Amino acid sequence: MKNQLRKEISFFGALSTVMGTVIGAGVFFKAAAVVAHTQSAGLTVLVWLLAGFLTICGGLTVAELATAIPETGGPIRYIERIYGKLPSFLLGWAQSIIYFPANIAALSIIFATQLINLFHLSEGILFPLSIVTAASITGINLLGTKAATTVQSFTLSIKLIPIALIIIVGLLTPGEVAVSFTPFSSGQGGSLAAGVSAALLATLFAYDGWLGVGNIAGEMKHPEKDLPKAIIFGLSFVTVVYVLINFVVLKTLPIDSIAGNLNSASEAAMVIFGNFGGKLVTIGILISVYGALNGYTMTGLRVPYAMALENELPFSKAFTKMTKRTNAPYVAACVQLGIACIMMFFGTFDLLTDMLVFVMWFFSLLLFYGVLLLRKREPNLTRPYKVPLYPIIPLIAMLGGGFILIMTMVTAPLLALVGIGITCVGIPVFYYQKGKSE
């Protein structure tokens, strides 16, 4: 067959892809929110382990859809095949209006926060500096795919350095704080369930990227054997890395200094490496954040562009306009930047990341249930890979995701309502565009 992907990816290639897709800078800034919700070292470590386990179950489940429906577009195409056009449109809508702009806004805020902390600048420039950060990345992407991928390649090679340094040197350095894993309870004064669910929601931002780990299945030599191993070992490695980073921060700074402090990783680096070494590690973290920001910008502007090509959005013709020299969808890029800037004005790093995780996990639940539906509806569908321990793994993913979503609606109803509301605005848009097309 023509245009068929070559099956060239080995187990180790798949393993490195899984780890490279998921591991990132989110872990450095989510310690603040997790510790604020748990107020204990034991519960903090448990939550990071739980999030890793939930991510592994989710990755193993969605990978079955990736192999059974090997189409460009990933989750949007899986949902369309299982549930129809409206739910798949709503995922594309949520990605265009919430997921990618919120990621860009949140990472721009964190980049500006770290820059202000590193160079002792005025807190008053946080908002303008965040906008400049996001605009600079959008500008790079408008220079074309080559410029964007060059930035991505450079930052990818740098992002593991601060992670490795903090873990290796941090574990070998005597601790400043005695870490006690008991009492094993939330110190918020609230319920244990509320503390754990809020902390889980926070950690899942650091694991973001797991949804795409199954997309390589079509290019693997032995997906049925190697893909589950790559997902289990790859995401387990990421989980261990995240737990160790948090342990190093917990043994370097007091709990009160970590809770709610977005600079806690940088401050821990200063304690471990000294002033100069700490600043170098912080610069490494900044480069890692900039790379993540570039990745979301590069991927994000292509979602509304692809939807506009199918006339699914209002002003679709405008969204398909490209720059003459570099062939970049500049209207889509500018709209994405505009939404991100509005989000920066109204939201904080934690608020934005919690909202995007909440909305995306709603669609993740649809995907988990979709595996069960498709097994019943299309038993003869070719599945190069099947979820191990079916239906236990999908059910665990569904229960975990359901717990997070329900508890978020109970403990943070406004955040949940805003996320659901913005997503539901897509329903009249869908029918309006459908009516126009007919």
Phi, psi and chi 1 to 4 in degrees:
 res  aa     phi    psi   chi1   chi2   chi3   chi4
   1 MET       -  142.2  -91.2  178.0   78.8      -
   2 LYS   -76.7  156.5  -80.8 -174.5  178.7  179.4
   3 ASN    58.9   18.5  -59.2  -32.7      -      -
   4 GLN   -83.5  138.1 -163.8  165.8   30.1      -
   5 LEU   -66.7  139.3  -66.8  167.4      -      -
   6 ARG   -76.0  138.4  -70.7 -174.5  180.0 -178.7
   7 LYS   -89.5   86.7  -64.8 -176.9 -179.6  -66.5
   8 GLU  -120.3   -9.7  -65.3  178.0  -24.5      -
   9 ILE   -83.6  122.7  -60.2  177.4      -      -
  10 SER   -86.1 -179.7   64.5      -      -      -
  11 PHE   -59.9  -45.6  165.5   69.2      -      -
  12 PHE   -69.0  -33.0  -71.7  104.0      -      -
  13 GLY   -64.4  -42.6      -      -      -      -
  14 ALA   -66.4  -40.6      -      -      -      -
  15 LEU   -60.4  -47.1 -175.6   69.9      -      -
  16 SER   -68.8  -32.1   59.4      -      -      -
  17 THR   -66.7  -44.7  -56.5      -      -      -
  18 VAL   -59.3  -47.8  168.4      -      -      -
  19 MET   -66.8  -41.9  -68.5 -171.0  -65.5      -
  20 GLY   -65.4  -33.0      -      -      -      -
  21 THR   -70.5  -38.7  -56.6      -      -      -
  22 VAL   -94.1  -45.5  177.8      -      -      -
  23 ILE   -66.4  134.8 -156.1  162.4      -      -
  24 GLY  -166.3 -165.4      -      -      -      -
  25 ALA   -81.9  -12.1      -      -      -      -
  26 GLY   -54.3  -34.2      -      -      -      -
  27 VAL   -60.4  -32.0   64.2      -      -      -
  28 PHE   -67.8  -26.6  -67.7  120.3      -      -
  29 PHE  -110.1  -11.6  -47.5  110.0      -      -
  30 LYS   -87.6  -11.9  -83.3  -58.9  172.6 -179.2
  31 ALA   -58.2  -37.0      -      -      -      -
  32 ALA   -59.5  -48.2      -      -      -      -
  33 ALA   -71.9  -41.4      -      -      -      -
  34 VAL   -62.8  -48.4  174.6      -      -      -
  35 VAL   -65.6  -35.2  170.8      -      -      -
  36 ALA   -61.7  -35.4      -      -      -      -
  37 HIS   -82.4  -32.9  -68.8  -56.5      -      -
  38 THR   -95.2  -38.5   62.1      -      -      -
  39 GLN    57.5   21.9  -67.9  -68.7  -36.9      -
  40 SER  -150.1  144.7   84.2      -      -      -
  41 ALA   -65.8  -42.7      -      -      -      -
  42 GLY   -59.7  -47.4      -      -      -      -
  43 LEU   -70.0  -33.0 -153.6   54.0      -      -
  44 THR   -61.7  -49.0  -64.5      -      -      -
  45 VAL   -63.6  -42.3  170.1      -      -      -
  46 LEU   -60.0  -42.6  174.9   69.7      -      -
  47 VAL   -64.1  -41.8  163.0      -      -      -
  48 TRP   -64.1  -37.5  -77.7   99.8      -      -
  49 LEU   -67.5  -43.1  -72.1  169.2      -      -
  50 LEU   -61.6  -43.2  -84.4  174.9      -      -
  51 ALA   -62.6  -39.9      -      -      -      -
  52 GLY   -63.7  -43.9      -      -      -      -
  53 PHE   -62.9  -43.9  177.3   64.1      -      -
  54 LEU   -63.8  -39.4 -171.7   55.8      -      -
  55 THR   -65.4  -40.6  -55.9      -      -      -
  56 ILE   -62.0  -46.0  -70.0  167.4      -      -
  57 CYS   -62.6  -41.5  -69.4      -      -      -
  58 GLY   -64.1  -45.1      -      -      -      -
  59 GLY   -63.4  -43.3      -      -      -      -
  60 LEU   -63.8  -35.0  -72.3  170.4      -      -
  61 THR   -73.2  -52.5  -57.4      -      -      -
  62 VAL   -68.7  -24.9  175.7      -      -      -
  63 ALA   -60.4  -28.9      -      -      -      -
  64 GLU   -64.3  -40.3 -179.7  171.6  -48.8      -
  65 LEU   -67.1  -37.3  -63.8  176.2      -      -
  66 ALA   -62.6  -36.7      -      -      -      -
  67 THR   -81.7  -33.0   58.2      -      -      -
  68 ALA   -78.1  -30.7      -      -      -      -
  69 ILE  -124.6   71.5  -47.9  165.2      -      -
  70 PRO   -78.4   66.5   29.6  -29.9      -      -
  71 GLU  -113.4  148.7  -65.1  176.4   28.4      -
  72 THR   -64.4  134.2  -54.7      -      -      -
  73 GLY   118.4  -15.5      -      -      -      -
  74 GLY    52.7 -126.6      -      -      -      -
  75 PRO   -52.3  -35.0  -27.1   34.5      -      -
  76 ILE   -61.1  -42.1  -68.3  175.9      -      -
  77 ARG   -71.3  -36.1  -66.0  -68.5  157.7 -110.5
  78 TYR   -63.0  -45.4  -46.5  153.9      -      -
  79 ILE   -66.4  -38.4  -75.4 -178.4      -      -
  80 GLU   -62.4  -42.5 -175.2  179.8  -13.5      -
  81 ARG   -64.8  -38.5  171.4   75.4  171.6  -96.0
  82 ILE   -87.7  -43.8  -59.0  162.2      -      -
  83 TYR  -111.8  -17.0  -59.8  102.9      -      -
  84 GLY   111.7 -177.9      -      -      -      -
  85 LYS   -71.0  -41.8 -162.3   71.4 -177.8  166.4
  86 LEU   -61.4  -52.8  175.3   59.9      -      -
  87 PRO   -58.7  -37.3  -24.0   35.5      -      -
  88 SER   -69.0  -37.0   71.7      -      -      -
  89 PHE   -62.5  -41.8  168.7   81.7      -      -
  90 LEU   -64.0  -33.5  -71.6  177.1      -      -
  91 LEU   -66.4  -46.1  173.9   53.7      -      -
  92 GLY   -61.1  -39.5      -      -      -      -
  93 TRP   -63.1  -47.9  172.3  -95.3      -      -
  94 ALA   -63.6  -37.0      -      -      -      -
  95 GLN   -65.9  -40.5  -74.4 -178.0  -25.4      -
  96 SER   -73.9  -37.2  -58.2      -      -      -
  97 ILE   -97.4  -29.4  -54.8  -65.6      -      -
  98 ILE  -114.9  -63.6  -60.1  172.4      -      -
  99 TYR   -56.7  -59.7  178.2   72.6      -      -
 100 PHE   -70.6  -46.2  -74.0  109.8      -      -
 101 PRO   -61.7  -37.4  -24.8   34.9      -      -
 102 ALA   -67.4  -38.4      -      -      -      -
 103 ASN   -62.2  -45.0 -100.5  -53.2      -      -
 104 ILE   -63.2  -44.7  -67.9  162.3      -      -
 105 ALA   -63.1  -47.8      -      -      -      -
 106 ALA   -63.4  -45.0      -      -      -      -
 107 LEU   -70.3  -31.7  -69.7  167.3      -      -
 108 SER   -67.1  -40.2  -63.3      -      -      -
 109 ILE   -62.3  -44.4  -70.7  168.9      -      -
 110 ILE   -69.5  -36.3 -150.1   71.3      -      -
 111 PHE   -62.9  -46.9 -174.2   88.8      -      -
 112 ALA   -65.0  -39.1      -      -      -      -
 113 THR   -60.7  -46.0  -57.0      -      -      -
 114 GLN   -66.7  -37.5  -65.8  -61.1  -63.3      -
 115 LEU   -65.2  -43.4 -145.8   57.4      -      -
 116 ILE   -62.4  -42.6  -73.1  166.6      -      -
 117 ASN   -67.9  -39.3 -176.7   55.2      -      -
 118 LEU   -67.4  -43.1 -178.2   64.9      -      -
 119 PHE  -105.2   11.3  -65.0  108.4      -      -
 120 HIS    52.3   48.7  -51.5  -69.6      -      -
 121 LEU   -87.3  171.8  -55.4  171.0      -      -
 122 SER   -72.6  136.6  166.2      -      -      -
 123 GLU   -61.2  -23.6  -69.7  -75.0  -22.1      -
 124 GLY   -65.2  -18.1      -      -      -      -
 125 ILE   -95.0    7.5   66.5  164.2      -      -
 126 LEU   -55.2  -50.6  177.6   64.2      -      -
 127 PHE   -65.5  -51.5  180.0   56.3      -      -
 128 PRO   -62.6  -36.2   11.8  -22.7      -      -
 129 LEU   -67.2  -36.0 -168.0   55.4      -      -
 130 SER   -63.6  -42.0  -58.8      -      -      -
 131 ILE   -65.1  -43.9  -70.0  174.3      -      -
 132 VAL   -60.7  -40.9  168.7      -      -      -
 133 THR   -60.0  -51.1  -57.2      -      -      -
 134 ALA   -64.2  -40.5      -      -      -      -
 135 ALA   -66.0  -35.9      -      -      -      -
 136 SER   -65.1  -40.1   68.0      -      -      -
 137 ILE   -68.2  -41.0  -81.2  -71.9      -      -
 138 THR   -61.1  -41.5  -58.5      -      -      -
 139 GLY   -59.6  -43.5      -      -      -      -
 140 ILE   -60.9  -42.2  -71.1  167.6      -      -
 141 ASN   -68.5  -28.2  -83.1  -92.1      -      -
 142 LEU   -73.7  -16.6  -70.4  176.8      -      -
 143 LEU   -75.2   -9.3  -67.4  174.0      -      -
 144 GLY   118.4  166.4      -      -      -      -
 145 THR   -61.2  -36.1  -52.2      -      -      -
 146 LYS   -62.3  -43.8 -167.4  176.0 -180.0 -177.3
 147 ALA   -63.8  -43.3      -      -      -      -
 148 ALA   -65.7  -43.5      -      -      -      -
 149 THR   -70.3  -28.7   50.4      -      -      -
 150 THR   -64.8  -45.2  -59.1      -      -      -
 151 VAL   -60.3  -43.0  170.5      -      -      -
 152 GLN   -62.6  -43.7 -155.8   60.4   17.3      -
 153 SER   -64.5  -42.3  -59.9      -      -      -
 154 PHE   -64.7  -48.5  170.3   70.0      -      -
 155 THR   -69.0  -30.5   55.8      -      -      -
 156 LEU   -63.7  -38.4 -171.1   64.9      -      -
 157 SER   -73.0  -21.1   59.9      -      -      -
 158 ILE   -90.5  -30.9  -58.6  -72.7      -      -
 159 LYS   -62.6  -26.8   79.7  172.3 -178.3  178.0
 160 LEU   -80.8  -16.7  -64.8  177.2      -      -
 161 ILE   -63.4  -54.3  -63.6  171.3      -      -
 162 PRO   -62.7  -33.0   16.4  -27.2      -      -
 163 ILE   -63.4  -49.3  -69.3  172.2      -      -
 164 ALA   -63.8  -43.9      -      -      -      -
 165 LEU   -62.5  -46.6  -75.7  172.9      -      -
 166 ILE   -62.6  -41.1  -74.1  176.3      -      -
 167 ILE   -69.2  -54.1  -70.2  173.2      -      -
 168 ILE   -65.1  -54.4  -64.1  164.9      -      -
 169 VAL   -70.1  -38.0 -178.9      -      -      -
 170 GLY   -62.0  -39.1      -      -      -      -
 171 LEU   -71.9  -31.5  -72.0  174.1      -      -
 172 LEU   -82.7  -18.5  -64.9  173.0      -      -
 173 THR   -84.5  134.8  -54.9      -      -      -
 174 PRO   -58.0  137.6  -21.4   31.5      -      -
 175 GLY   -70.2  146.2      -      -      -      -
 176 GLU   -85.3  -22.6  -59.8  -75.4  -39.1      -
 177 VAL  -127.7  139.5 -179.8      -      -      -
 178 ALA   -79.5  116.0      -      -      -      -
 179 VAL   -87.2  120.6  179.0      -      -      -
 180 SER  -113.0  128.1  172.1      -      -      -
 181 PHE   -89.1    6.0  -68.6  107.5      -      -
 182 THR  -129.2  151.3   54.2      -      -      -
 183 PRO   -71.0  148.5   27.1  -34.1      -      -
 184 PHE   -94.6   62.4 -145.8   59.9      -      -
 185 SER  -146.5  160.2   60.1      -      -      -
 186 SER   -77.0  129.6  174.1      -      -      -
 187 GLY   -91.9   14.2      -      -      -      -
 188 GLN   -75.2  -19.2  -81.4 -171.4  -54.5      -
 189 GLY    91.9  -11.9      -      -      -      -
 190 GLY   -92.9 -173.6      -      -      -      -
 191 SER   -74.3  156.8   71.9      -      -      -
 192 LEU   -63.2  -41.1 -177.1   63.3      -      -
 193 ALA   -60.8  -42.2      -      -      -      -
 194 ALA   -65.4  -42.6      -      -      -      -
 195 GLY   -64.3  -44.6      -      -      -      -
 196 VAL   -66.6  -43.9  168.7      -      -      -
 197 SER   -65.2  -41.1   65.4      -      -      -
 198 ALA   -66.5  -39.5      -      -      -      -
 199 ALA   -68.8  -39.2      -      -      -      -
 200 LEU   -61.3  -43.6  -98.2  176.7      -      -
 201 LEU   -57.9  -40.2 -169.2   70.9      -      -
 202 ALA   -67.1  -44.7      -      -      -      -
 203 THR   -65.7  -32.6   56.7      -      -      -
 204 LEU   -64.3  -19.0  -73.0  170.4      -      -
 205 PHE   -65.4  -38.0  173.8   71.1      -      -
 206 ALA   -68.5  -26.8      -      -      -      -
 207 TYR   -91.0    4.0  -72.9   96.1      -      -
 208 ASP   -56.8  136.9 -169.8   45.5      -      -
 209 GLY   119.2  -16.0      -      -      -      -
 210 TRP   -62.0  -28.7   67.4  -91.1      -      -
 211 LEU   -62.6  -24.7 -162.4   53.7      -      -
 212 GLY   -95.5    2.7      -      -      -      -
 213 VAL   -67.2  -23.8  -63.3      -      -      -
 214 GLY   -83.9   -7.4      -      -      -      -
 215 ASN   -66.2  -17.0  -66.5   -8.4      -      -
 216 ILE   -85.9   -4.7   54.9  168.2      -      -
 217 ALA   -54.2  -40.4      -      -      -      -
 218 GLY   -66.0  -16.6      -      -      -      -
 219 GLU  -107.3    7.4  -62.9  167.7   76.3      -
 220 MET   -89.7  146.6  -71.0 -178.7   68.2      -
 221 LYS   -67.6  -44.9  -68.5  173.9 -176.6  174.9
 222 HIS  -134.2   73.9  -51.7  -71.6      -      -
 223 PRO   -61.8  -37.3   20.3  -30.8      -      -
 224 GLU   -62.4  -30.2   67.0  -70.5  -25.3      -
 225 LYS   -98.7  -43.4 -173.1  178.3   71.4  175.0
 226 ASP   -87.4  -31.0  -70.2  -17.3      -      -
 227 LEU   -63.5  -49.0 -173.5   59.2      -      -
 228 PRO   -60.3  -37.4   13.0  -24.0      -      -
 229 LYS   -65.1  -43.0  -76.3 -162.3  -68.4 -177.0
 230 ALA   -63.7  -40.6      -      -      -      -
 231 ILE   -68.3  -47.1  -70.2  170.6      -      -
 232 ILE   -64.5  -51.2  -68.5  166.1      -      -
 233 PHE   -70.2  -41.3  -70.9  123.2      -      -
 234 GLY   -63.6  -49.9      -      -      -      -
 235 LEU   -73.2  -27.8  -67.8  178.2      -      -
 236 SER   -66.3  -40.4  -64.9      -      -      -
 237 PHE   -62.6  -45.2  175.9   78.6      -      -
 238 VAL   -59.6  -42.7  172.7      -      -      -
 239 THR   -61.3  -45.1  -56.6      -      -      -
 240 VAL   -62.1  -43.3  169.0      -      -      -
 241 VAL   -58.9  -46.6  165.1      -      -      -
 242 TYR   -65.3  -40.5  -74.7  177.7      -      -
 243 VAL   -64.2  -42.9  167.0      -      -      -
 244 LEU   -65.8  -41.0  -71.0  175.7      -      -
 245 ILE   -60.5  -44.5  -73.9  174.9      -      -
 246 ASN   -65.8  -37.5  -82.0  -88.2      -      -
 247 PHE   -63.0  -43.1  175.8   71.2      -      -
 248 VAL   -61.9  -44.6  167.1      -      -      -
 249 VAL   -63.2  -42.0  174.1      -      -      -
 250 LEU   -65.3  -33.1  -75.2  164.3      -      -
 251 LYS   -88.0   -6.3   82.2 -172.7 -151.8   39.5
 252 THR  -101.0  -36.9  -53.3      -      -      -
 253 LEU  -121.6  147.7  -59.8  173.5      -      -
 254 PRO   -65.3  152.9  -12.3   23.7      -      -
 255 ILE   -51.8  -43.5  -72.0  -95.0      -      -
 256 ASP   -63.3  -28.0  -67.5  -16.4      -      -
 257 SER   -82.1  -16.3  -61.7      -      -      -
 258 ILE   -92.1  -43.7  -57.4  167.1      -      -
 259 ALA   -55.7  119.2      -      -      -      -
 260 GLY    74.3    4.1      -      -      -      -
 261 ASN  -102.1  102.7  177.3   13.5      -      -
 262 LEU   -67.3  -12.7  -70.4  173.8      -      -
 263 ASN   -98.6   11.6  -65.2  -49.1      -      -
 264 SER   -61.4  -37.7   56.5      -      -      -
 265 ALA   -65.5  -41.9      -      -      -      -
 266 SER   -65.8  -40.3  -63.2      -      -      -
 267 GLU   -66.8  -37.8  -71.7  174.9   12.9      -
 268 ALA   -64.9  -39.3      -      -      -      -
 269 ALA   -62.5  -38.3      -      -      -      -
 270 MET   -63.1  -40.1  -63.5  -77.8 -174.3      -
 271 VAL   -67.9  -42.8  173.8      -      -      -
 272 ILE   -72.5  -45.9  -64.5  164.5      -      -
 273 PHE  -102.7   -4.7  -60.8   99.4      -      -
 274 GLY    85.1  175.7      -      -      -      -
 275 ASN   -61.3  -51.3 -166.4   42.8      -      -
 276 PHE   -68.7  -48.0 -179.7   71.1      -      -
 277 GLY   -61.8  -40.0      -      -      -      -
 278 GLY   -62.1  -39.2      -      -      -      -
 279 LYS   -66.6  -38.2  -75.9 -172.6  174.4 -177.9
 280 LEU   -63.3  -42.2  -77.2  179.4      -      -
 281 VAL   -64.6  -39.8  170.9      -      -      -
 282 THR   -63.0  -38.3  -57.1      -      -      -
 283 ILE   -63.8  -39.1  -70.7  166.5      -      -
 284 GLY   -60.8  -41.1      -      -      -      -
 285 ILE   -64.6  -41.8  -65.7  171.8      -      -
 286 LEU   -61.1  -43.0  -83.2  166.8      -      -
 287 ILE   -63.1  -39.9  -67.5  168.5      -      -
 288 SER   -62.2  -43.1  177.8      -      -      -
 289 VAL   -63.6  -42.7  172.5      -      -      -
 290 TYR   -62.8  -37.9 -156.3   68.9      -      -
 291 GLY   -65.8  -43.0      -      -      -      -
 292 ALA   -62.0  -42.0      -      -      -      -
 293 LEU   -60.8  -41.4 -173.9   52.7      -      -
 294 ASN   -64.9  -41.5 -178.8   62.4      -      -
 295 GLY   -61.3  -45.5      -      -      -      -
 296 TYR   -67.8  -37.7  -76.0  116.0      -      -
 297 THR   -65.8  -46.7  -57.3      -      -      -
 298 MET   -61.8  -45.5 -172.3  166.6   56.5      -
 299 THR   -74.4  -41.3  -46.5      -      -      -
 300 GLY   -62.6  -41.8      -      -      -      -
 301 LEU   -70.1  -16.7   60.5   86.4      -      -
 302 ARG   -82.0  -17.9  -79.1  158.2  176.4   79.4
 303 VAL   -70.2  -55.4  175.3      -      -      -
 304 PRO   -63.4  -30.9   18.1  -28.4      -      -
 305 TYR   -62.9  -46.0  170.9   73.5      -      -
 306 ALA   -65.4  -38.6      -      -      -      -
 307 MET   -66.8  -38.1  -68.6  174.5   77.7      -
 308 ALA   -67.1  -33.1      -      -      -      -
 309 LEU   -60.8  -28.6  -74.3  176.1      -      -
 310 GLU   -96.9   11.5  -65.8 -174.3   22.6      -
 311 ASN    59.1   38.2 -159.2   33.5      -      -
 312 GLU   -92.4  -12.2  -69.4 -177.9  -21.6      -
 313 LEU  -115.8  151.4  -65.6  173.6      -      -
 314 PRO   -60.2  146.1  -20.6   31.3      -      -
 315 PHE    57.6   37.0  -47.2  107.3      -      -
 316 SER   -55.8  -37.6  -76.9      -      -      -
 317 LYS   -60.3  -39.7 -163.0  174.6  178.4 -177.7
 318 ALA   -67.0  -40.5      -      -      -      -
 319 PHE   -64.7  -21.6  -84.0  101.2      -      -
 320 THR   -89.5   -2.7   58.7      -      -      -
 321 LYS   -67.0  135.6  -73.5 -175.0  177.5  177.0
 322 MET  -118.3  154.4  -46.5  -79.8  -89.0      -
 323 THR   -68.2  144.0   51.9      -      -      -
 324 LYS   -66.0  -45.4  -74.9 -179.8 -178.6  176.7
 325 ARG   -83.2  -42.1  -78.6 -169.7  177.5 -176.2
 326 THR  -103.4   -5.6   57.9      -      -      -
 327 ASN    58.4   43.2 -124.8   31.0      -      -
 328 ALA  -106.3  137.3      -      -      -      -
 329 PRO   -72.7   88.4   20.9  -23.9      -      -
 330 TYR   -71.5  -31.4   68.1   90.4      -      -
 331 VAL   -67.7  -45.9  174.0      -      -      -
 332 ALA   -58.9  -41.7      -      -      -      -
 333 ALA   -65.0  -42.8      -      -      -      -
 334 CYS   -70.1  -38.2  -68.8      -      -      -
 335 VAL   -65.0  -43.8  169.2      -      -      -
 336 GLN   -59.1  -44.7  179.6  176.2 -102.0      -
 337 LEU   -63.6  -42.5  176.4   61.9      -      -
 338 GLY   -60.5  -45.5      -      -      -      -
 339 ILE   -63.8  -41.6  -63.7  168.8      -      -
 340 ALA   -61.3  -40.6      -      -      -      -
 341 CYS   -65.2  -39.4  -70.0      -      -      -
 342 ILE   -62.5  -42.6  -67.0  165.9      -      -
 343 MET   -63.6  -38.5  -73.9 -179.6  165.5      -
 344 MET   -60.2  -37.2  -74.1  177.0 -142.8      -
 345 PHE   -69.2  -39.8 -175.3   75.6      -      -
 346 PHE   -95.2  -21.7  -72.5  105.9      -      -
 347 GLY  -123.9  158.8      -      -      -      -
 348 THR   -96.5  171.8   61.9      -      -      -
 349 PHE   -55.6  -50.6  170.1   73.2      -      -
 350 ASP   -68.5  -39.6  -74.8  -41.0      -      -
 351 LEU   -61.6  -46.6  179.8   75.7      -      -
 352 LEU   -66.1  -44.1  -67.6  168.8      -      -
 353 THR   -68.7  -38.2   50.7      -      -      -
 354 ASP   -63.4  -40.4  -76.0   -5.4      -      -
 355 MET   -66.4  -43.3 -174.1  171.1   69.8      -
 356 LEU   -68.5  -36.9   72.1   88.5      -      -
 357 VAL   -66.3  -43.0  168.2      -      -      -
 358 PHE   -58.3  -49.8  172.4   81.1      -      -
 359 VAL   -65.1  -44.6  171.2      -      -      -
 360 MET   -69.0  -31.4  -76.5  -57.4  112.7      -
 361 TRP   -73.4  -22.7  -92.2   80.7      -      -
 362 PHE   -63.1  -45.3  172.8   76.7      -      -
 363 PHE   -70.9  -31.4  -72.7  100.7      -      -
 364 SER   -61.6  -40.1  -62.3      -      -      -
 365 LEU   -60.0  -40.9  -95.4 -172.6      -      -
 366 LEU   -60.4  -39.3  -72.0 -178.8      -      -
 367 LEU   -67.4  -42.1  -68.7  167.2      -      -
 368 PHE   -61.0  -46.9  -57.6  151.4      -      -
 369 TYR   -67.3  -31.3 -177.5   58.7      -      -
 370 GLY   -59.9  -33.6      -      -      -      -
 371 VAL   -61.9  -44.1  171.4      -      -      -
 372 LEU   -65.0  -43.7  -54.5  178.8      -      -
 373 LEU   -60.9  -46.1  -89.6 -178.1      -      -
 374 LEU   -68.0  -34.0 -146.4   58.1      -      -
 375 ARG   -61.4  -39.1  -76.2  -89.0 -172.4  120.0
 376 LYS   -76.3  -45.4 -112.8 -174.1  175.9 -179.9
 377 ARG   -74.2  -40.3 -163.5 -170.9  -64.1  162.1
 378 GLU  -128.7   69.9  -61.0 -176.9   45.5      -
 379 PRO   -63.5  -24.9   21.0  -31.0      -      -
 380 ASN   -93.0    4.8  -61.8  -38.0      -      -
 381 LEU   -62.9  136.3 -179.9   69.5      -      -
 382 THR   -66.8  122.1  -56.4      -      -      -
 383 ARG  -125.3   94.8  -66.4  173.6  171.6   85.3
 384 PRO   -59.3  -24.8  -20.8   32.1      -      -
 385 TYR  -135.8  137.0  154.2   85.1      -      -
 386 LYS  -121.3  145.8  -71.7 -175.0  177.0 -179.2
 387 VAL   -58.7  127.6 -172.0      -      -      -
 388 PRO   -68.7  153.0   21.0  -28.5      -      -
 389 LEU    54.7   36.1  -59.5  175.1      -      -
 390 TYR   -64.9  137.8  179.2   88.2      -      -
 391 PRO   -96.3   15.1   35.6  -32.7      -      -
 392 ILE   -62.4  -49.0  -63.9  167.5      -      -
 393 ILE   -60.4  -49.9  -61.9  -70.4      -      -
 394 PRO   -60.0  -37.1  -23.2   33.0      -      -
 395 LEU   -67.1  -38.5  -71.9  173.0      -      -
 396 ILE   -62.7  -45.3  -68.7  170.5      -      -
 397 ALA   -59.9  -42.5      -      -      -      -
 398 MET   -66.8  -43.5  -74.1  167.7   66.9      -
 399 LEU   -64.3  -44.3  -75.4  169.8      -      -
 400 GLY   -63.7  -47.5      -      -      -      -
 401 GLY   -63.8  -41.5      -      -      -      -
 402 GLY   -62.4  -41.0      -      -      -      -
 403 PHE   -60.3  -46.0  167.8   73.5      -      -
 404 ILE   -62.3  -46.6  -67.1  164.8      -      -
 405 LEU   -64.9  -46.0  -65.6 -178.0      -      -
 406 ILE   -64.7  -45.3  -69.2  164.1      -      -
 407 MET   -66.6  -33.5  -71.7  -55.8  -62.9      -
 408 THR   -65.7  -41.6  -57.3      -      -      -
 409 MET   -63.8  -30.4  -74.9 -171.5  -96.6      -
 410 VAL   -80.1  -46.4  171.5      -      -      -
 411 THR   -88.9  -26.6   57.1      -      -      -
 412 ALA  -134.9   64.2      -      -      -      -
 413 PRO   -60.4  -34.0   18.9  -29.5      -      -
 414 LEU   -66.1  -45.1 -173.3   61.9      -      -
 415 LEU   -58.9  -46.2  178.7  144.0      -      -
 416 ALA   -63.7  -43.7      -      -      -      -
 417 LEU   -64.3  -40.5  -79.6  170.4      -      -
 418 VAL   -63.2  -45.7  169.9      -      -      -
 419 GLY   -61.8  -46.6      -      -      -      -
 420 ILE   -66.8  -41.8  -66.8  166.0      -      -
 421 GLY   -61.3  -47.8      -      -      -      -
 422 ILE   -62.9  -39.6  -65.0  171.4      -      -
 423 THR   -63.4  -43.8  -55.4      -      -      -
 424 CYS   -69.6  -21.5  -72.4      -      -      -
 425 VAL   -59.3  -25.3  167.2      -      -      -
 426 GLY   -66.2  -21.4      -      -      -      -
 427 ILE   -63.8  -55.0  -62.9  172.0      -      -
 428 PRO   -62.2  -32.3   16.6  -28.5      -      -
 429 VAL   -61.7  -44.2  172.5      -      -      -
 430 PHE   -59.0  -49.1  171.9   78.8      -      -
 431 TYR   -71.1  -32.0  -75.4  110.6      -      -
 432 TYR   -64.0  -47.5  172.3   73.0      -      -
 433 GLN   -67.0  -35.2  -74.4  -59.7  114.6      -
 434 LYS   -65.3  -42.0 -167.9 -179.8  176.7 -173.3
 435 GLY   -63.5  -40.4      -      -      -      -
 436 LYS   -63.6  -42.0  -89.8  179.0   73.7  178.0
 437 SER   -66.2  -36.8  -61.1      -      -      -
 438 GLU   -74.4      -  -71.4  171.0   -2.1      -
